[in-house]
Structures are given as C-alpha cells and as structure tokens.
Amino acid sequence: MHTLVAIQSIQIGSQLFRHGDELPPGLLPSEAIDLHIDRRQLEEQAERRSLYRLFPHFSGCLATTERLSAEEHASCALS
C-alpha cells in the first residue's frame, strides 16, 4: 500500500495539509489523486507506513489496516 503525503501546502475541502502531512485513506477519488500528483502537490510513498492504517481505532480508518511488526510491537506498543 502507498501512503499519500503532501509535498507542499494544499487545501482539500476544509482541511489544510502542510508539507509532510499524510492524507487519510479514501479522502480523494483516484482521478483527484492523479491530478494532485501531476501538479506535484501529493506524492505516493511506498516505504512510509500509514499512521491512519496502523492506528485504525483512533483514526476511524477501519476499512484498511496495517499491523505492527513483532519488533515494532515489542519496542513501541503497550502489551
């Protein structure tokens, strides 16, 4: 999965995203994503894990989720 990241300040609806901010999954249709990528406002990053998908109970992103690796869970999560 790719993570959409703003590479410049961009306003989508009433939300302002600054450079480096992650966009929530499902915010934009694929045509709008392609348009913003062509305008160099957004970038898809494969190596960056989505905080929305890692913490779905807090972000409301229950449709697509990611799990912490065993190493990440041991060093970062409460058991």
Steps between C-alpha positions, in 0.01 A plus 500: 500500500609852426467789741394836353712785633470873432823639356378858521217673683167397350141557604251221435149595598527667838824320596844653457790259452855627538819353354551150640142453622336169419159499332239265645420201277185549294506881521536546123385298198778356283453767228556779754805320640648476150432871439672607825796270428533653151495848658773385743281566803482137616736206489440129548756346732528123517759492779303723738251313715161661548422621852131490406527129420727415794260656752155445345308521829621857550487618136171337397669324208355156559473396133876458448737427785866414551651311788815581691787261442610288796801728549286817485249351742771405748668841494207738450174345623353437840410139560 
